[in-house]
Amino acid sequence: MAGRDRDRAKDARQRQLRSRNLAVLAVLAALAVLFYVITIVKMGGAG
């Protein structure tokens, strides 16, 4: 019985880490796009 509880807790922890990692990935991707857009605008390519 204790093994099953441990497995469930481990699975829940892995899901939590995976979702946190995806959130960090989304933030980093958004920053990369933002920097790209700012660079294009500063170079005068947007207008």
N, C-alpha and C positions, 0 to 999 in steps of 0.2 A: 504493500500500500504506500509506503513512504517513497518508493521509487517512482510510482506514478505521479505523486504530488510534485516530486522534484523535476520530473520530465515536463509537467505542465508549467511549472514556474520557469524552467529553462526556455520552453517554447515562447512563453509570454515575454520574457526578457529579450529573446532574439527578435520578436516582432516589434517590440518597443525600440530596440536599437536600429532595426531596419527602417522604421518610419522616421526616426530622428535623422538617420543618414540621408534619407531621401529629401527631408526638409533642408538639410545643409546643402545638398546638391542643388536644389532649386534656388536657394539664396545665392550660391556661387554663380550659377548660370545666369540669374537675373543681373548680378553685378557685372558679369562679363558683357552681356548685351548692353547694359547701361554705359559702360566704358566705351564700347564700340560706337554706340550712337553719339555719345559726346565727342568722340574723336572725329567722326564724320562731320558733325555740325561745326566743330572748330576749324576744320579744313575747308569749310565752305562748300562742301559737296551736297548739302541739303537744299540748296536753293539756287 
